[in-house]
Amino acid sequence: MDPCPFVKILVQNLALKIPTSNRKHHCFCEIKLLKFPIQSAPIPIISNNCHAPESKFPAAGFSLSGENLQILAGKSKPGVSIKVYMTSESRTCGMTTRRLLGKVRVGLEPTDPSQFVIRSGWIDLASARLHLVVRVEPDPRFVFEFGGEPECSPVVYQIQGSRKQPVFSCKFSADRYSRSR
């Protein structure tokens, strides 16, 4: 059992301040990193005199393996891309319309190497302001080797003659934000 380098990039504490707060509008964002699938998250609209909400659950999370870290390190300016959209409750032919409010790119170069928080605070976004926290934290994992082959999620089989029946399987991860128990 050997430790493997994994890193988790988390985007959390999203909030949006917009000049006109119309209750019929909802906001969400699409968060993208490298070639990972795009993750969507709702963004609460808050008034100008409110503070950003704090959440212990991230809006998006990306687990990077050693190979992903090398690809990210090879980029000249690695970063997380965030597109913010506004939708309205009025539907046309069953479809909601969405309008791009703006997009931002948060670089992943830490200003202080001892800190895990890359960005925390407000970012101007066209006519709105977006609050977010982007953190990078270690995600320690172990790789099991059976017969020389690495296996992150081992399965134990019961063999009876030519029949193999799985009797135990597990997935190892240090995801402290996992909602399933």
Biotite code that builds the C-alpha atoms (Angstrom):
import biotite.structure as struc

atoms = struc.array([
    struc.Atom([0.000, 0.000, 0.000], chain_id="A", res_id=1, res_name="MET", atom_name="CA", element="C"),
    struc.Atom([1.749, 3.139, -1.257], chain_id="A", res_id=2, res_name="ASP", atom_name="CA", element="C"),
    struc.Atom([0.599, 6.739, -0.774], chain_id="A", res_id=3, res_name="PRO", atom_name="CA", element="C"),
    struc.Atom([-0.262, 8.574, -4.005], chain_id="A", res_id=4, res_name="CYS", atom_name="CA", element="C"),
    struc.Atom([-0.218, 12.326, -4.591], chain_id="A", res_id=5, res_name="PRO", atom_name="CA", element="C"),
    struc.Atom([-3.757, 13.607, -4.991], chain_id="A", res_id=6, res_name="PHE", atom_name="CA", element="C"),
    struc.Atom([-4.927, 17.199, -4.595], chain_id="A", res_id=7, res_name="VAL", atom_name="CA", element="C"),
    struc.Atom([-8.461, 18.500, -4.280], chain_id="A", res_id=8, res_name="LYS", atom_name="CA", element="C"),
    struc.Atom([-9.453, 21.918, -5.662], chain_id="A", res_id=9, res_name="ILE", atom_name="CA", element="C"),
    struc.Atom([-12.618, 23.266, -4.017], chain_id="A", res_id=10, res_name="LEU", atom_name="CA", element="C"),
    struc.Atom([-14.832, 26.207, -4.968], chain_id="A", res_id=11, res_name="VAL", atom_name="CA", element="C"),
    struc.Atom([-17.201, 27.299, -2.209], chain_id="A", res_id=12, res_name="GLN", atom_name="CA", element="C"),
    struc.Atom([-19.032, 30.166, -0.449], chain_id="A", res_id=13, res_name="ASN", atom_name="CA", element="C"),
    struc.Atom([-20.584, 31.474, -3.652], chain_id="A", res_id=14, res_name="LEU", atom_name="CA", element="C"),
    struc.Atom([-22.748, 34.605, -3.505], chain_id="A", res_id=15, res_name="ALA", atom_name="CA", element="C"),
    struc.Atom([-23.790, 37.254, -5.993], chain_id="A", res_id=16, res_name="LEU", atom_name="CA", element="C"),
    struc.Atom([-24.625, 40.931, -5.595], chain_id="A", res_id=17, res_name="LYS", atom_name="CA", element="C"),
    struc.Atom([-26.500, 42.398, -8.533], chain_id="A", res_id=18, res_name="ILE", atom_name="CA", element="C"),
    struc.Atom([-27.815, 45.972, -8.930], chain_id="A", res_id=19, res_name="PRO", atom_name="CA", element="C"),
    struc.Atom([-31.462, 44.971, -9.382], chain_id="A", res_id=20, res_name="THR", atom_name="CA", element="C"),
    struc.Atom([-32.627, 42.117, -7.219], chain_id="A", res_id=21, res_name="SER", atom_name="CA", element="C"),
    struc.Atom([-35.636, 40.688, -8.988], chain_id="A", res_id=22, res_name="ASN", atom_name="CA", element="C"),
    struc.Atom([-37.142, 37.703, -7.183], chain_id="A", res_id=23, res_name="ARG", atom_name="CA", element="C"),
    struc.Atom([-38.059, 36.071, -10.481], chain_id="A", res_id=24, res_name="LYS", atom_name="CA", element="C"),
    struc.Atom([-34.415, 35.553, -11.365], chain_id="A", res_id=25, res_name="HIS", atom_name="CA", element="C"),
    struc.Atom([-32.155, 32.733, -10.270], chain_id="A", res_id=26, res_name="HIS", atom_name="CA", element="C"),
    struc.Atom([-28.412, 32.550, -10.747], chain_id="A", res_id=27, res_name="CYS", atom_name="CA", element="C"),
    struc.Atom([-26.091, 29.625, -11.224], chain_id="A", res_id=28, res_name="PHE", atom_name="CA", element="C"),
    struc.Atom([-22.574, 29.062, -12.441], chain_id="A", res_id=29, res_name="CYS", atom_name="CA", element="C"),
    struc.Atom([-20.640, 26.546, -14.487], chain_id="A", res_id=30, res_name="GLU", atom_name="CA", element="C"),
    struc.Atom([-17.210, 25.719, -13.088], chain_id="A", res_id=31, res_name="ILE", atom_name="CA", element="C"),
    struc.Atom([-14.536, 24.174, -15.296], chain_id="A", res_id=32, res_name="LYS", atom_name="CA", element="C"),
    struc.Atom([-11.011, 22.916, -14.721], chain_id="A", res_id=33, res_name="LEU", atom_name="CA", element="C"),
    struc.Atom([-8.863, 21.258, -17.390], chain_id="A", res_id=34, res_name="LEU", atom_name="CA", element="C"),
    struc.Atom([-10.771, 18.491, -19.163], chain_id="A", res_id=35, res_name="LYS", atom_name="CA", element="C"),
    struc.Atom([-12.876, 17.586, -16.124], chain_id="A", res_id=36, res_name="PHE", atom_name="CA", element="C"),
    struc.Atom([-16.662, 17.613, -16.599], chain_id="A", res_id=37, res_name="PRO", atom_name="CA", element="C"),
    struc.Atom([-18.254, 21.018, -16.066], chain_id="A", res_id=38, res_name="ILE", atom_name="CA", element="C"),
    struc.Atom([-19.873, 21.334, -12.629], chain_id="A", res_id=39, res_name="GLN", atom_name="CA", element="C"),
    struc.Atom([-22.928, 23.538, -12.049], chain_id="A", res_id=40, res_name="SER", atom_name="CA", element="C"),
    struc.Atom([-23.914, 25.175, -8.782], chain_id="A", res_id=41, res_name="ALA", atom_name="CA", element="C"),
    struc.Atom([-26.656, 27.601, -7.716], chain_id="A", res_id=42, res_name="PRO", atom_name="CA", element="C"),
    struc.Atom([-25.552, 31.032, -6.527], chain_id="A", res_id=43, res_name="ILE", atom_name="CA", element="C"),
    struc.Atom([-27.630, 32.850, -3.908], chain_id="A", res_id=44, res_name="PRO", atom_name="CA", element="C"),
    struc.Atom([-28.379, 36.505, -4.661], chain_id="A", res_id=45, res_name="ILE", atom_name="CA", element="C"),
    struc.Atom([-27.729, 38.686, -1.623], chain_id="A", res_id=46, res_name="ILE", atom_name="CA", element="C"),
    struc.Atom([-28.374, 42.363, -0.940], chain_id="A", res_id=47, res_name="SER", atom_name="CA", element="C"),
    struc.Atom([-25.552, 44.893, -0.939], chain_id="A", res_id=48, res_name="ASN", atom_name="CA", element="C"),
    struc.Atom([-25.423, 45.185, 2.862], chain_id="A", res_id=49, res_name="ASN", atom_name="CA", element="C"),
    struc.Atom([-25.207, 41.413, 3.519], chain_id="A", res_id=50, res_name="CYS", atom_name="CA", element="C"),
    struc.Atom([-22.091, 39.363, 4.036], chain_id="A", res_id=51, res_name="HIS", atom_name="CA", element="C"),
    struc.Atom([-21.303, 36.331, 1.903], chain_id="A", res_id=52, res_name="ALA", atom_name="CA", element="C"),
    struc.Atom([-22.693, 33.054, 3.260], chain_id="A", res_id=53, res_name="PRO", atom_name="CA", element="C"),
    struc.Atom([-20.281, 30.510, 4.693], chain_id="A", res_id=54, res_name="GLU", atom_name="CA", element="C"),
    struc.Atom([-20.745, 26.907, 3.705], chain_id="A", res_id=55, res_name="SER", atom_name="CA", element="C"),
    struc.Atom([-18.788, 23.854, 4.731], chain_id="A", res_id=56, res_name="LYS", atom_name="CA", element="C"),
    struc.Atom([-19.943, 22.057, 1.577], chain_id="A", res_id=57, res_name="PHE", atom_name="CA", element="C"),
    struc.Atom([-18.194, 23.046, -1.644], chain_id="A", res_id=58, res_name="PRO", atom_name="CA", element="C"),
    struc.Atom([-20.137, 24.127, -4.725], chain_id="A", res_id=59, res_name="ALA", atom_name="CA", element="C"),
    struc.Atom([-17.622, 22.232, -6.872], chain_id="A", res_id=60, res_name="ALA", atom_name="CA", element="C"),
    struc.Atom([-14.702, 19.947, -6.214], chain_id="A", res_id=61, res_name="GLY", atom_name="CA", element="C"),
    struc.Atom([-12.040, 18.485, -8.478], chain_id="A", res_id=62, res_name="PHE", atom_name="CA", element="C"),
    struc.Atom([-9.758, 15.605, -7.442], chain_id="A", res_id=63, res_name="SER", atom_name="CA", element="C"),
    struc.Atom([-6.452, 15.731, -9.268], chain_id="A", res_id=64, res_name="LEU", atom_name="CA", element="C"),
    struc.Atom([-4.206, 12.697, -9.564], chain_id="A", res_id=65, res_name="SER", atom_name="CA", element="C"),
    struc.Atom([-0.449, 12.875, -10.029], chain_id="A", res_id=66, res_name="GLY", atom_name="CA", element="C"),
    struc.Atom([-0.943, 12.802, -13.804], chain_id="A", res_id=67, res_name="GLU", atom_name="CA", element="C"),
    struc.Atom([-3.478, 15.664, -13.646], chain_id="A", res_id=68, res_name="ASN", atom_name="CA", element="C"),
    struc.Atom([-1.065, 17.659, -11.470], chain_id="A", res_id=69, res_name="LEU", atom_name="CA", element="C"),
    struc.Atom([1.660, 17.288, -14.105], chain_id="A", res_id=70, res_name="GLN", atom_name="CA", element="C"),
    struc.Atom([-0.728, 18.469, -16.832], chain_id="A", res_id=71, res_name="ILE", atom_name="CA", element="C"),
    struc.Atom([-1.766, 21.426, -14.670], chain_id="A", res_id=72, res_name="LEU", atom_name="CA", element="C"),
    struc.Atom([1.862, 22.297, -13.909], chain_id="A", res_id=73, res_name="ALA", atom_name="CA", element="C"),
    struc.Atom([2.595, 22.257, -17.657], chain_id="A", res_id=74, res_name="GLY", atom_name="CA", element="C"),
    struc.Atom([0.043, 25.015, -18.294], chain_id="A", res_id=75, res_name="LYS", atom_name="CA", element="C"),
    struc.Atom([1.436, 28.540, -18.430], chain_id="A", res_id=76, res_name="SER", atom_name="CA", element="C"),
    struc.Atom([-1.386, 29.972, -16.298], chain_id="A", res_id=77, res_name="LYS", atom_name="CA", element="C"),
    struc.Atom([-3.485, 27.215, -14.731], chain_id="A", res_id=78, res_name="PRO", atom_name="CA", element="C"),
    struc.Atom([-6.871, 28.250, -13.413], chain_id="A", res_id=79, res_name="GLY", atom_name="CA", element="C"),
    struc.Atom([-10.513, 27.567, -12.722], chain_id="A", res_id=80, res_name="VAL", atom_name="CA", element="C"),
    struc.Atom([-13.013, 29.100, -15.179], chain_id="A", res_id=81, res_name="SER", atom_name="CA", element="C"),
    struc.Atom([-16.374, 30.224, -13.813], chain_id="A", res_id=82, res_name="ILE", atom_name="CA", element="C"),
    struc.Atom([-19.296, 31.385, -15.975], chain_id="A", res_id=83, res_name="LYS", atom_name="CA", element="C"),
    struc.Atom([-22.208, 33.018, -14.138], chain_id="A", res_id=84, res_name="VAL", atom_name="CA", element="C"),
    struc.Atom([-25.708, 32.852, -15.612], chain_id="A", res_id=85, res_name="TYR", atom_name="CA", element="C"),
    struc.Atom([-29.066, 34.373, -14.698], chain_id="A", res_id=86, res_name="MET", atom_name="CA", element="C"),
    struc.Atom([-32.304, 32.560, -15.482], chain_id="A", res_id=87, res_name="THR", atom_name="CA", element="C"),
    struc.Atom([-35.849, 33.775, -15.227], chain_id="A", res_id=88, res_name="SER", atom_name="CA", element="C"),
    struc.Atom([-38.919, 31.854, -14.133], chain_id="A", res_id=89, res_name="GLU", atom_name="CA", element="C"),
    struc.Atom([-40.787, 32.807, -17.290], chain_id="A", res_id=90, res_name="SER", atom_name="CA", element="C"),
    struc.Atom([-40.657, 29.872, -19.640], chain_id="A", res_id=91, res_name="ARG", atom_name="CA", element="C"),
    struc.Atom([-40.919, 29.838, -23.392], chain_id="A", res_id=92, res_name="THR", atom_name="CA", element="C"),
    struc.Atom([-42.161, 26.543, -24.802], chain_id="A", res_id=93, res_name="CYS", atom_name="CA", element="C"),
    struc.Atom([-41.107, 24.787, -21.601], chain_id="A", res_id=94, res_name="GLY", atom_name="CA", element="C"),
    struc.Atom([-37.548, 26.142, -21.784], chain_id="A", res_id=95, res_name="MET", atom_name="CA", element="C"),
    struc.Atom([-36.030, 28.582, -19.326], chain_id="A", res_id=96, res_name="THR", atom_name="CA", element="C"),
    struc.Atom([-33.878, 31.286, -20.806], chain_id="A", res_id=97, res_name="THR", atom_name="CA", element="C"),
    struc.Atom([-30.448, 31.932, -19.426], chain_id="A", res_id=98, res_name="ARG", atom_name="CA", element="C"),
    struc.Atom([-28.272, 34.974, -19.849], chain_id="A", res_id=99, res_name="ARG", atom_name="CA", element="C"),
    struc.Atom([-24.516, 35.073, -19.289], chain_id="A", res_id=100, res_name="LEU", atom_name="CA", element="C"),
    struc.Atom([-23.733, 37.690, -16.630], chain_id="A", res_id=101, res_name="LEU", atom_name="CA", element="C"),
    struc.Atom([-20.002, 37.279, -16.994], chain_id="A", res_id=102, res_name="GLY", atom_name="CA", element="C"),
    struc.Atom([-17.066, 34.966, -16.609], chain_id="A", res_id=103, res_name="LYS", atom_name="CA", element="C"),
    struc.Atom([-13.974, 34.959, -14.450], chain_id="A", res_id=104, res_name="VAL", atom_name="CA", element="C"),
    struc.Atom([-10.813, 32.940, -14.311], chain_id="A", res_id=105, res_name="ARG", atom_name="CA", element="C"),
    struc.Atom([-9.168, 32.300, -10.963], chain_id="A", res_id=106, res_name="VAL", atom_name="CA", element="C"),
    struc.Atom([-5.489, 31.462, -11.261], chain_id="A", res_id=107, res_name="GLY", atom_name="CA", element="C"),
    struc.Atom([-4.187, 28.590, -9.176], chain_id="A", res_id=108, res_name="LEU", atom_name="CA", element="C"),
    struc.Atom([-0.838, 30.140, -8.334], chain_id="A", res_id=109, res_name="GLU", atom_name="CA", element="C"),
    struc.Atom([-0.775, 30.555, -4.541], chain_id="A", res_id=110, res_name="PRO", atom_name="CA", element="C"),
    struc.Atom([0.404, 33.933, -3.297], chain_id="A", res_id=111, res_name="THR", atom_name="CA", element="C"),
    struc.Atom([1.687, 32.284, -0.114], chain_id="A", res_id=112, res_name="ASP", atom_name="CA", element="C"),
    struc.Atom([2.864, 28.649, -0.466], chain_id="A", res_id=113, res_name="PRO", atom_name="CA", element="C"),
    struc.Atom([1.947, 27.867, 3.153], chain_id="A", res_id=114, res_name="SER", atom_name="CA", element="C"),
    struc.Atom([-1.712, 28.794, 2.536], chain_id="A", res_id=115, res_name="GLN", atom_name="CA", element="C"),
    struc.Atom([-4.329, 26.498, 1.031], chain_id="A", res_id=116, res_name="PHE", atom_name="CA", element="C"),
    struc.Atom([-6.710, 29.345, 0.122], chain_id="A", res_id=117, res_name="VAL", atom_name="CA", element="C"),
    struc.Atom([-5.949, 30.588, -3.389], chain_id="A", res_id=118, res_name="ILE", atom_name="CA", element="C"),
    struc.Atom([-8.679, 33.215, -3.604], chain_id="A", res_id=119, res_name="ARG", atom_name="CA", element="C"),
    struc.Atom([-11.193, 34.481, -1.071], chain_id="A", res_id=120, res_name="SER", atom_name="CA", element="C"),
    struc.Atom([-13.342, 37.530, -1.596], chain_id="A", res_id=121, res_name="GLY", atom_name="CA", element="C"),
    struc.Atom([-15.322, 39.556, -4.086], chain_id="A", res_id=122, res_name="TRP", atom_name="CA", element="C"),
    struc.Atom([-14.629, 39.700, -7.823], chain_id="A", res_id=123, res_name="ILE", atom_name="CA", element="C"),
    struc.Atom([-16.161, 42.283, -10.166], chain_id="A", res_id=124, res_name="ASP", atom_name="CA", element="C"),
    struc.Atom([-18.245, 40.587, -12.821], chain_id="A", res_id=125, res_name="LEU", atom_name="CA", element="C"),
    struc.Atom([-19.598, 43.051, -15.401], chain_id="A", res_id=126, res_name="ALA", atom_name="CA", element="C"),
    struc.Atom([-22.469, 44.753, -13.502], chain_id="A", res_id=127, res_name="SER", atom_name="CA", element="C"),
    struc.Atom([-22.427, 42.281, -10.600], chain_id="A", res_id=128, res_name="ALA", atom_name="CA", element="C"),
    struc.Atom([-20.036, 41.151, -7.874], chain_id="A", res_id=129, res_name="ARG", atom_name="CA", element="C"),
    struc.Atom([-19.255, 37.484, -7.233], chain_id="A", res_id=130, res_name="LEU", atom_name="CA", element="C"),
    struc.Atom([-18.001, 36.162, -3.909], chain_id="A", res_id=131, res_name="HIS", atom_name="CA", element="C"),
    struc.Atom([-16.100, 32.901, -3.858], chain_id="A", res_id=132, res_name="LEU", atom_name="CA", element="C"),
    struc.Atom([-13.443, 30.918, -2.053], chain_id="A", res_id=133, res_name="VAL", atom_name="CA", element="C"),
    struc.Atom([-11.060, 28.700, -4.024], chain_id="A", res_id=134, res_name="VAL", atom_name="CA", element="C"),
    struc.Atom([-8.998, 26.303, -1.935], chain_id="A", res_id=135, res_name="ARG", atom_name="CA", element="C"),
    struc.Atom([-6.420, 23.658, -2.710], chain_id="A", res_id=136, res_name="VAL", atom_name="CA", element="C"),
    struc.Atom([-5.902, 20.906, -0.175], chain_id="A", res_id=137, res_name="GLU", atom_name="CA", element="C"),
    struc.Atom([-4.082, 17.592, -0.113], chain_id="A", res_id=138, res_name="PRO", atom_name="CA", element="C"),
    struc.Atom([-6.248, 14.536, -0.702], chain_id="A", res_id=139, res_name="ASP", atom_name="CA", element="C"),
    struc.Atom([-4.186, 11.606, 0.593], chain_id="A", res_id=140, res_name="PRO", atom_name="CA", element="C"),
    struc.Atom([-5.013, 8.261, -0.944], chain_id="A", res_id=141, res_name="ARG", atom_name="CA", element="C"),
    struc.Atom([-3.479, 4.851, -1.068], chain_id="A", res_id=142, res_name="PHE", atom_name="CA", element="C"),
    struc.Atom([-3.108, 2.473, -3.978], chain_id="A", res_id=143, res_name="VAL", atom_name="CA", element="C"),
    struc.Atom([-3.337, -1.246, -3.378], chain_id="A", res_id=144, res_name="PHE", atom_name="CA", element="C"),
    struc.Atom([-1.418, -3.617, -5.591], chain_id="A", res_id=145, res_name="GLU", atom_name="CA", element="C"),
    struc.Atom([-2.650, -7.119, -6.235], chain_id="A", res_id=146, res_name="PHE", atom_name="CA", element="C"),
    struc.Atom([-0.446, -9.213, -8.480], chain_id="A", res_id=147, res_name="GLY", atom_name="CA", element="C"),
    struc.Atom([1.512, -6.127, -9.567], chain_id="A", res_id=148, res_name="GLY", atom_name="CA", element="C"),
    struc.Atom([-1.593, -4.275, -10.795], chain_id="A", res_id=149, res_name="GLU", atom_name="CA", element="C"),
    struc.Atom([-2.586, -1.051, -8.962], chain_id="A", res_id=150, res_name="PRO", atom_name="CA", element="C"),
    struc.Atom([-6.144, -0.997, -7.667], chain_id="A", res_id=151, res_name="GLU", atom_name="CA", element="C"),
    struc.Atom([-7.861, 1.973, -5.994], chain_id="A", res_id=152, res_name="CYS", atom_name="CA", element="C"),
    struc.Atom([-11.145, 0.171, -5.351], chain_id="A", res_id=153, res_name="SER", atom_name="CA", element="C"),
    struc.Atom([-10.346, -3.469, -4.595], chain_id="A", res_id=154, res_name="PRO", atom_name="CA", element="C"),
    struc.Atom([-12.944, -6.207, -4.907], chain_id="A", res_id=155, res_name="VAL", atom_name="CA", element="C"),
    struc.Atom([-12.691, -9.480, -2.981], chain_id="A", res_id=156, res_name="VAL", atom_name="CA", element="C"),
    struc.Atom([-14.149, -12.481, -4.796], chain_id="A", res_id=157, res_name="TYR", atom_name="CA", element="C"),
    struc.Atom([-15.284, -15.871, -3.560], chain_id="A", res_id=158, res_name="GLN", atom_name="CA", element="C"),
    struc.Atom([-14.240, -18.499, -6.081], chain_id="A", res_id=159, res_name="ILE", atom_name="CA", element="C"),
    struc.Atom([-16.165, -21.760, -6.335], chain_id="A", res_id=160, res_name="GLN", atom_name="CA", element="C"),
    struc.Atom([-14.894, -23.825, -9.231], chain_id="A", res_id=161, res_name="GLY", atom_name="CA", element="C"),
    struc.Atom([-15.157, -21.623, -12.303], chain_id="A", res_id=162, res_name="SER", atom_name="CA", element="C"),
    struc.Atom([-17.594, -19.156, -10.679], chain_id="A", res_id=163, res_name="ARG", atom_name="CA", element="C"),
    struc.Atom([-16.357, -15.851, -9.224], chain_id="A", res_id=164, res_name="LYS", atom_name="CA", element="C"),
    struc.Atom([-18.758, -14.068, -6.923], chain_id="A", res_id=165, res_name="GLN", atom_name="CA", element="C"),
    struc.Atom([-17.915, -10.632, -5.462], chain_id="A", res_id=166, res_name="PRO", atom_name="CA", element="C"),
    struc.Atom([-18.328, -10.651, -1.688], chain_id="A", res_id=167, res_name="VAL", atom_name="CA", element="C"),
    struc.Atom([-16.702, -7.356, -0.714], chain_id="A", res_id=168, res_name="PHE", atom_name="CA", element="C"),
    struc.Atom([-15.767, -4.127, -2.469], chain_id="A", res_id=169, res_name="SER", atom_name="CA", element="C"),
    struc.Atom([-14.777, -0.715, -1.262], chain_id="A", res_id=170, res_name="CYS", atom_name="CA", element="C"),
    struc.Atom([-13.618, 2.645, -2.499], chain_id="A", res_id=171, res_name="LYS", atom_name="CA", element="C"),
    struc.Atom([-10.916, 4.403, -0.540], chain_id="A", res_id=172, res_name="PHE", atom_name="CA", element="C"),
    struc.Atom([-10.922, 8.178, -0.399], chain_id="A", res_id=173, res_name="SER", atom_name="CA", element="C"),
    struc.Atom([-10.231, 10.918, 2.102], chain_id="A", res_id=174, res_name="ALA", atom_name="CA", element="C"),
    struc.Atom([-13.218, 13.005, 1.019], chain_id="A", res_id=175, res_name="ASP", atom_name="CA", element="C"),
    struc.Atom([-14.325, 14.696, 4.210], chain_id="A", res_id=176, res_name="ARG", atom_name="CA", element="C"),
    struc.Atom([-17.107, 16.514, 2.372], chain_id="A", res_id=177, res_name="TYR", atom_name="CA", element="C"),
    struc.Atom([-18.819, 13.363, 1.161], chain_id="A", res_id=178, res_name="SER", atom_name="CA", element="C"),
    struc.Atom([-22.536, 13.571, 1.860], chain_id="A", res_id=179, res_name="ARG", atom_name="CA", element="C"),
    struc.Atom([-23.230, 9.841, 1.633], chain_id="A", res_id=180, res_name="SER", atom_name="CA", element="C"),
    struc.Atom([-22.698, 7.838, 4.783], chain_id="A", res_id=181, res_name="ARG", atom_name="CA", element="C"),
])
